[in-house]
Structure formats: structure tokens, C-alpha cells
Amino acid sequence: MLTINGLTVRLGGRTILDRATAAVPPGGRVGLIGRNGAGKSTLMKAIIGEIEGDEGSVEMPRRTRLGYIAQEAPNGSATPLETVLAADVERLELLEKSENCEDPELLGDLYERLIAIDAYTAPARASRILIGLGFDEEMQEQPLDSFSGGWKMRVALGSLLFSQPDVLLLDEPSNHLDLEATLWLENFLKSYPATLLVISHERDLLNNVVDHILHLQGGKLTLYPGAYDSFERQRAERATQLAAAKSAQDAQMARLQDYVARNSARASTARQAQSRAKMLEKMQPITALIEDPSLSFGFPDPAELKPPLITLDLAAVGYTQDKPILQRLNLRIDPDDRIALLGRNGNGKTTLARLLAAQLPPMEGEIFTSRQMKVGYFTQYQVEELSSDDTPLEHMTRTMKGQTPGAVRAQLGRFGFSGARATQMVGKLSGGERARLALALITYEAPHILILDEPTNHLDVDAREALVQALNDYSGAVILISHDRHMVELTADRLVLVDDGTARDYDGSMEDYIDFVLGRNQPKGDGAAGGAAKPSKKERKAAAQAKEQAWEQAKQVKAQITSAEKDLARLTAECAALDAALIDPAAATGRLSGKSAAELAKLRAQLAARLETAEAAWLELGEQLETLT
């Protein structure tokens, strides 16, 4: 069992952990969560002994093997496969001893131990882990120094998983992974045989892998049984209970304070007043669960443009002449599109995003864009390039050069940087706050299309939910690259698969794609099509034409739905005005002014019938859209 006993950690004069206490059960799968800056990584460093607590202790059985990824990625000329195999130190030592051992009895013991730890299947196991993390056989044999930092961190993760420690500690393991590798990791962790403690903001991972949630807030730890959704329910119940208890305590304190104020000066009641004053001093104030009011995203709605916003006609794009990354691109993007780009890292999702954002020109074919269209393009590089010595206000003032101070602060306020937060140094902001600032900077012109490349990497669970809500409220088009499938499922209504050197609409749902990636529910047979006959050119052309027709019909129905929703909103508002007039006819205004109660009631009945008809038409349009998409 891993036990945290009254652990207090102070860094830079600030208390990060305040007598934190928790017990992780043996073999438990625990998700460590908390707001950005709460101290989750500090706690992990205290567990591995990298940080020494000011008070308290971390205890575990002797000889417990801890596994934790170092901050520095591996380097050198060794290959990913060699690096992962090297993580099993015992295996390497036994193999070396067996090669030099001349004592038959000792050699037998060495072979017995090698068999016990599956030493001879290690290369195959290491290769499977690397394949799951996105390394094909060719990549596994290349030197580490040929890879980017993100891929090197994947090797570090693979080494840790291969070593199978008694307590596996993971700090945001999916940050350097694409959706496909994240799905593989989740599947791997489900069957991990020892104790797991993982910091993650991936709602799906926390629901599918862990059986306890360890919540860090205000320096304190609270262990909840169950997965993340269960934790959310328990936290909501606890918040309600705390609010009720705080209200009751506030009332009791007010009564005691009133009694002390009224009776302290009277000799007959002074002793009782003094007793109640002592009671007040001993009362520990109940603190309600704190919600951060600055946790907000607000994307300004763009001016209306006629569709399409962007059309790709047999376009090709890449970085080196005559070596395109993607070819045969035929895509149309309309103002109401919500698109998620799927596909492994390296397949070209970011390259396609840069083409759509006009950061790369087409090598072949054509790209047609609306002249007035504005694009907001978010990448992690923008977060990393923010000046640490400047404030959000200074960053935004430079970006919105010529705008009034009020307009600058209003844009910052949309993203939670109000008051003193606008003048805090960027270097002191959390990763999530810097991501919010970057989003504020790219959206000040009210773009017609938002292209977001992994926007959730530094956001905690609550911030991700706020971003989902903001994207759903935003009236422009959205193109999303994300390994957070919870966000994809809630914001995207169109999936585009970037694979095999091109990009095409993916006909299935997100669940279908997950099954495809994990190899579930796949048809049996030879070849990618499971033995099915390859469609002829004529059949493919007919299927493409049918799909195009369905797409056009869907666009028309979407426009009708938008119009129907506006009618519903108008009729609902009129009903509300009539209801108010019926309650108080004298207060009626506009065309309702001066009408009798009977006249108002007649109008209300007519309006109710119109509203019912409008709702029926809206529902019918929704059913039509479902059959077309």
C-alpha cells in the first residue's frame, strides 16, 4: 500500500501540499486530478523522493519498485527498441552473467530466472509496446537523435511501461500522443497488473481505466471510489451538503455574535456571553467548494458569409518540392461545419491544417477561399512562444494595435483575464492559462473558422468542459485535431481521416473509428476489405455522386433547421411577452398594449398552436438530417 501521511510541501514560500493524507490500496488504479497549479506533479515528485516534504511522510513496502518518467527525453544513437529493452535492468544483468558464467549450477539458476521473467520474449514485447505508441518496425531501428522531442517522450513512456514497476506513476501520459496511441495506452493500462497512479485530464481514460479518483484541492487530498463520472456525482453531492452546512453555520454564528453583542455589558448575562464568544472562536468555518470564476472561454461570433468557406480541388501540399505529404485533396468546408481530423501523428493532419490556414500553398490543384474569410489558427507553438516577461494585457495590446483599451480588456475578459489577472506576468501563469491567452490572441478579429491543433494539452478537466461549451456556442466553423475523444464526440459532427497520403470523409461514427483502431468488430478475411470484392471504378464514381447529393441535401436541411430554430426562439419570446401581459394587462407594451384579457387569451391560444406546429416541423427536419448523415 502507498500511504501519504500528513504531507506538507512548501515551495517558494507557498504551501503546495497542506497535511495531505491518503492511502492508495494495493493494486489500485487511481486517477490523480485537480485544477492546473494544484500541486499534482509536486505530489508525484514527493512520492518518488525528488522533493522532500517539510512535514509528514510517504510510506510503502520495502523494495517497492517505482516507475516514473523523467522530464528529460532520452537521447543518443541507441534505437527506440534498444532503449526500451534497456529499461529491464535485471534482464540485462542476467544475460551478461549467463554469457560469462562457467559454473554449471549457477548457470542453471540464471537460465531459470531468465525464463521466469520472460527474458527471451522481451524483444517481441518491447516491439509491441512501441508499435502501440506509433513506431513501425523501420522507426524502431532508427537512432533516437533522429526523432523530435515528442517522439522521444514516447520512447520514455514505452521504457517505463516495459519495465513493469510495482507502482506505475504517470504524469499526463497522453500529452505527446495522438488519438490512436492514446487508445492503445488506455487498453494497455486496463490490464496493468500492479498499482497505477496517473495524472490525467482525459475523461475517457479516467472513466475506463481507474477505480479511484484522488482529488487534490487546496493542498488537501480526498480519495473517492469509482471512476471520474462517479467522482463528479459525489463532488456535486458534497458541494450541496457543504453549501447547506455552511448556510446553517453562518446562521448559527450570526446568532452567537448577536447574543454576545447584546449581552456582554450586562452583569447577569456576561458569563453566558463570554461562553458563546469562546464557542465562536473554536468554530472552524466551513469552506464551500471553490469554483474558479476566471475559467472561461468566449469566442466572438463572426460576420455571416455564404458557403463554402474553403474548397480544395485535387490539391497537394507538403514542405519539399515534388514530395507532397498529402495529395488528391477534395474537401469542402462550410460555415457551420464541425470537423475532427483523425489519423496517426505523422500522417499529415497538421500539414492539412496549415494548408487550410493559408500557411502553406498548394503544390498542385486549387484551393478556393472566401475573400472576406478570417481564420483563427491555434497550435502549441503559440503557447510556448508567449513572452514570459510580458502580461496578458501587453500581449493583447500589441496584437490589437490601434484598438481602444476597453476593447482590449473586453477580449481578455472573454477568456478569464479580468482585473489583476490581466496584469500578471505570463511566466507566472499555468499552462492552461497560457493556452487561454493564446486562444484570446488568435480570435480577437472574430474568425469565421477556428483551426485548433491539440488545444487541450495544458487544460484540466474543468477547463476542457468549458472549452467544449464555448465551441458549441461559437457560430463559425471548427476544425479540430485532438487526442481527447470526449471533446471530439461533443463538438464534431463530421470526421475526416488523414491517411495513406490523402484526406477523406470517414463514414462511421467515433465509436466505429475506435473499434477500427483497436481491431475490434473487424470483418474476417484476407486484405483490408476482409475478403470483399474491390468496387469497380463505375461503382466508386456512383457512390461518390450519391454521397455528394446526400451532402448537399444535408446542407439544405441544416439551413432549414437554423431557420426553424430562429422561428421557435421568436415564438417562444412572444409567448413569454403574452404570459406577462396576461398576468398584468396594464403593463403590456407594443401591439399588446390596450388589449383586454380576453383578447390576450385568444392571441395566446393562437400563438400556442403556431408554436406547436413550428416544433413539429423542427423535429421532422431533425429526423431528415439523421437519415442523411
N, C-alpha and C positions, 0 to 999 in steps of 0.2 A: 504493500500500500504506500502511496505517495501522500505524505501529510505535511500540510503547511500550518505552522503553529504561531499565531500572533506575529506575523512577519511585518516589519516596518522598514521601508526603504525611503531614504531622503536623498534627492539629487539636486544640487544647486540651490539648497535652502528650501526646496519644495518637497512636501511629503507626497510620494507617489503611491506607496502602499502603507496603510494605516492599520496595524494589528490585524492583517488579513489572515483568515483561518479557513481551511477547507481540507477535506480528506478525499482523495481520488481512490475509488475502490480498485482492487487488483483486477486487471483485465478490462477495466472500464474504458469506454470511448467517450472522451469528454471534449466538448467544444468550448473553448475559452473565448468569450465575447465581451464587448464593451465599446464605448464610444472611442473615436480617434483621440489619442493622447491620454487614455485612462490608465495606461501602465501595463498593458498585456505583455509586450515584449520585455519590459523590465522584470515582470514576474518570471518569465521563462529564463531570463539570464540569471536570476536569483536561484532558480531550481538547478541549473547546471553549474552553479558556483562562479559564474563570471562576475556577478555582483554580490557583494557581501551585505546582508541586511544589518540595519542599525539595531534592531531588536528582533526577537523571535528566531525561528529556525525552519528548515526544510528537512524532513526526515524520510528515509526509505530504507528497505532492507539492504544489508551489506552485499557487495558485489553486483548490485543492480547496474546494468549497462544502459546508460542514457544515450539517446541519439538525437542530435540537433545539428542543423545546417549552419555552418559558419557564414558570416556576412561576405567573406571574400570568395569569389568563384575560383575553381581550380584552373591552373594554367600549366603550360609546358608542352612538350612534344608527345606525351602519352596520349593514347586514343581514349575515347569515351569508354570503350569496353574494358581496356586495361585499368582505367581509373576506378570503374565500378567494382571490378574484381578485387582490386587492392583494398577495398573497404572491409573485406573479410580478413582481418589480420591473422586470426587463428589459422585459417586455411593456408595462407601463405607460409606461416611459420612451420606448420606440419609438413607441407610439401617440400620445403627446403631441408628440414631434418630428415625426411624419408629418402631424399636423394643422396645424402651424405652418411646415412646410418649403416653401420656394418654389423650391428648386434641383431641377430635374427629375432630374438624375443622382443626387443624394443621396437624393431621394425614392424612386427606383427601388431603391437599396441598402436603404433602410429597409423597403420592401414585401417585398423578397426575404428579409430577415432575419425579418420577421413571419410570412411563410409557412413559413420553415424551423422556427420554434419553435411552429408550430400555434397562432398567436395568435388566429385567428378561431374556432377550435373551443373556446377556453378556457372560455367560459361554460357550454357543454354538459358539458365535462369536470369543471368545478368543481361543477356541479349533481349529476352522477352520484356524485361523492365524498360530497357532503352527503346525498344520498338513502341511500347505503350506511350512513352514520353516523346515520340515523334522522330526517333533516329532510325532510319532504314539501315540495311546492312553496310552500305557504302559509307554512310556518315559515321557509323560505329568504328571504322578503321582510319578515320582522318585525325590529325593531331588536334588537341584541344585549342591551340592557339589560332586555328583557322575558323573558330566559331565566335559568334557575338557573345556579349555578357549574358544575355537571356538564355541562350542555349547552354552556356557553361553552368548556369544555375540549375538547369535541368539535369545535367550530369551530376551535380552535387546532390540533388534530390534523389536521383537514381542510386547513387552510392549509399545514401542513408537508408533507403528502402531495402536495398540488397543486404545490408549489414544486420537487419532484423534485431534492433536493440530491445531490451526488456521494457523500456519506456520510450516511446517514439514521440518526440516533440516537433511539431510542425508550425511554422510561423508564416501564415499566408502562402501556402504551398502552390496555389494556382495562379499567383501573380504573373509568373513567366510562362504560363501555359495557354494554349489555345483551347477551344471548347472540346475538341476531340481528346486531347491529352487530359483535360480536366475530368472528362467522363471516365477515362481509363483509371485515373488516380482514385476517383471515388469508388470504382469497382474493386480496386486493389485494397483500399483501406477497409472495405466491408469485411474482408476475410483476414485482416491482420490479426495474428494470433496473440499479441501481447497488449499492454496498456498503451493507449493513444491519447495525447493531449494536443489539440490542434486549434490554433488561432485562425479563424476564417470568418469572412463576411458573406460566404456563398450559402444562401438559404437552402438550396437543394442539397449541398454536401452536408450541412448541419442537420437536415431532416433525414437523409438517407444513411448516414454513417454513424453519428454519435448517439449515445443513450443517456447522456447527462449534459447539461449546459452549466458552465461555471461563469457566472456573471460578475464582472469587475466594475464597480461603480463607487465613486467617492473614496477610493482606496480600500474598500471592503469587498470580500468575496461571498457570493451566495451560490450554493450548488442546488440546481433544480433537476429532478428526474425527468427523463424523456428527451425528445428531440426539440428542434427550435420552435415549431408551431406550438408544442405543448408549453414551452417556456413563455411564449408570447401570451398564451391564455392565463398562465399562472401569474405573470407580471401584471396583466390587466386587473386580475382579481386582487392582487396585493396592492395595486395602486388605489383601487376603490376602497379597500379596507383601511389603508393608511390615510386616505383623504377623510374618511369617516372618523377615524381615531383622532386625527389632527383637529378636526372641527370640534369634537367633543372635548379634547384637551384645551383648545383655545377658549371654549365657553367656560370650562372649569377654572382656568387661570384668570379669566376676566372676573368671575365671581369672587375668587380669593383676593385679587387685587382690590376690588371694590370694598370687600369687607375690611381689609387692612387699612385702606384709606379712610373709611368711615369710623373705625373703632380704635385706632391706635392711640388717640389722645384721651380716650375715656378710661378712667381707672378701673371701672367694673369689667371692661371687655379688653383691656390692654393685653392680658396674658393670652387670651384666645387669638387676638390679632397677631401677636408675636409668633404663636404656634403656626398660624396659617402662612405667615411670612416665611418661616422655615420650610414649610411644605412647598412653597413656590420656588425657593432656592434649590430644593432637591429634585424638582420635576425636570426630567430630561425632555426637552422639546422634541416632538415627533416631526421628522422632516418628510414632506411629501416627495414622491419620486420626481426628480427634476427632468424636465424636457427642455432641450436647448432651443430657445426661440429663434436663434440665428440659423437653424438648419433649414435652409430654403433655397429653392431654385425657381426662377421665374423667367421663362423665355418670352421676349416680346413677340407678339404676333406680326407676321409680315403683311405687306400690302398684297392684294389679290392679283394673281397672274393667271393667264389662260394656260391650260395644259397643251403640250407637255413642257416640263421644265428642261429636261435633258433627253436627247435621243442619240444612241450610239448605233452607227450603221457599219457593220463589218469592221469595227475599229480594232487596232492592235496597239499595245503600249508596252514600254519597257524602259531600260536605262542605257542599253548599249545598242548602237545601230545594227540592224539586221539580226538582233537577238531579242525578239519580243518576249515578255513574260506571259502576256495574255493576247490571244488572237480571236478573230471571228466573234467579236462582241456585238450583240444586238440586244440592246436594252432601252426601255422607255421608262422615264421617271416622271410622275405627275405630282401636282401639289399636295395631294392627300395620301401619297404613298408612305408606308411604314415598312422599310425593308431591312432585313438582317442578312448580312453576308456570312455564309458558312464556308468551312473548309479549313484544313490544317494550316498552321503558320508556314510560310514559305510558298504557299500556292498562289499568292498574288492578291490577297484581299486589300492590303494597304496600297498596293500599286493601283488597283482599280479605284480605290477611294481617292487617291491623288489625281487620277485622270478626271474623275467627276468634279474634283475641287479645282480643276484647271491648273494644278501644279505640275502636271506632265502633259505634253502634247501627244496626240495620237500619231503613231508611226505610219499607220495605214488606215484606210477607211475615213469615216467622218464622225465628228461629234457636233451636234446642233444644240445650242442652249438659248434660252430666252434672254433677250438683251438686257432687260431690267433685273434679271435674277441676281440675288446676293447669296453667297454661300458662307456658312459658318463651319469651319473645319477644326476639330479638336483632336490633338494627339498628346501622348505622354511627354513628348519633347517640349511642348509648350509649358508644361508644368515644371519641368526640370530647368528651363531657361529663364524662369522668373528671377528677377534680381532680388537677392536676399536682403539687401540694404535699403530697398525702397518699400513704401507702404502700398496697400491696395489703392488708396486714393491717388498716389503719384503714378502708379501704373495706368490707372484708368484715365487720368487727366491727360497723359501723353497720348493714349490711344484715341481719346475723344477730343483731340485738339480743336479748339475753337468753340466747343460746346460750353454752356453755362455751368458753373459749379453745381447748381441744382440738378441739372440733367445728369452730370457725372455721378453725384451721390445717389440719385434715383436708380441708375443702372446698378450701382454697387449694392443698394438696398434690396434689389430683386434677388440677390444671391447671398443675403445674410450679412453684408458688411455695412452695418449701420453704426452711427456714433463712434465710439472709441475703436471698434473693430476695424474701421476704415483707415485708421492711422497707426495700426500696429505693424511692426516690421514683418515683411514676408518671411524672413528667416525664422521667426518665432511661430509661424503658422503650422498647423498639422498638414500632413499630406492631403487629407480630404479638403481642408480649407484652401490649399493652393489649387487643387483641381477645380473648386468652385470659382476661384478668381479667374482661372484660365477660361472657364466657360463664360464668365461675365465679359471678358475681354473680346471673345470672338462673336458675341451675339448682340453687341450694342447697336448694330445697324439693322436689327430685326431681319435676319436672313430668311430667305424663302426655303432653304434646305439646310438641315443640320447633318453633318457627317461626323460621327463620333467613333473614334478608334480606341477601344478599351477605356471608356470613361470611368469605370468603377474601380480601377486598380487600387486607389487610395481611399475609397469610401467605405464606411462601416455600413452595417445592415440598415440602420435607420436612414442614413443619407441615401442609400440606394433606393429605398422605397420613396423618398422624397423626389429623387430624380425621375423615377418611373412616373409618378403623378404629374410632374412638370412636363414630361414628354407627351403624356396623354392629353394634357391641356393645351399643348402647343398646336397651332393650326397649320404649320408648314410641313414639308416632307422631312422624313428622318431616314438616314442610312446608318445602320448600327453594326459595328464589329465588336463583339463581346463574348467572353467565355462564361458570362453569368446567364445561364439559360432561363432563370426566373425572370430576369429583365427582358430577355428576348421574347419569351412567351407572353409577357404582359404588354409589350409595346409594338411588336412586329406583326403585321398581318400578311406579309409576303416574304418568302425565303428565297435567296439566290445563292446557289452553290458555286463556289470558285474552285475549280478542279480541272485537271487534265488540260491546262493551258487556255481555259476559257471560263466564261461565267454564264450560267443559265438558270432559269427559274426552277426551283425544286418543288415538285408537285405535292409531296407529302406534308404532314404536319411535323412539328418539332419532335413529338414522340416517335414518329416514323424515322426521323433522322437519327435520333439517339439509338434506336434499335439497330439501324443500319451501321452506325459507328461501332457498336458493341457486338455486332454479328448475331443479333437476336432476330428471330422470326424471318430469316432469310430463306428464299426458295432453294431447294436442293437441286444439284445437277452440276454440269460442267460449265465453266466460264462465268462471267459476271452476270449474265442473264439467267443463270441457273438452268441452262439447257434449252431455254426458249428460243424459238427461231428469231433471227435478227430481222426487224421490219425492213421492208423494201424502201427504196428512195421515194416512191409514189406514196406509200403509207405514211412515211415520216412527214412528207410535204402536206398530206391531208390532215395529219394530227396537228401540225404546226398551224395550219389555217384555222382549224376548229378551235385551237387554243387562243389564237388571236381574236376570233369572233367572240369567244366567251369573255375574253379580257375587255373588249370594247363594250359588250353588254354590261359587264360588271361595273365599268366606269360610269355608264349612263345611270345604272341603278343607284350607285353611290351618290351621284349628283341629285337624284330624286329623293334619296334618304335625307341628304343635307337640307333640301328644300322642305321636306316633310317635318324635320326636326324644328326648323325655324317657325313653321306654322303652329306646331304644338306649343312651342315656347310662347308665341304671341297669344294663342287662345287661352293658355294657362294663365297668363298675366291678365287678360281681360276677365277671366273668371274670378281671379283674386280681387280685381277692382269692383266687380259686381257684388261679390260677397261683402266687401267693406261697405258698399253703398246700401245694401240691404240691412246691415246692422245699424247704420246711421245715414238715412237718406239725405239729411241736411248737409252732410259733409261731402256729398257726391260732387265731382267736378267734370268738366268737359261735356261730352254728349250725354252723360248720365245725370247731369245737373237738372233739377226741377222735375224729374220723373217721380211718379208715385210709386209706392211699394209694390202695387200690383203690376205696374209696367216693368219695374225692375225684375220682378219674379218671372214674368213672361220672357224677358230678354235672357235671364239666367237659364231657363229651360231650353231655349233655342240654342244658346251657346254650348250647353252641355251636350246636346245632340251633335253639334258640329265637332266638338272635341272628341266624342266617341268615334265618329266617322274618321277623323284625322288619325286617331290612334290605330284604328283597324287598318288604314292604308299604310301607315308606318310599319306595322307588324308584317303586313303582306310583302312590302318591299324588302324587309329584313330576311324573310324566308326565301325570296327570289335570289338575293345576294348569296345566301348559303349554298344554293344549288349551283351557282356559277363559280364559286371559289373553292 
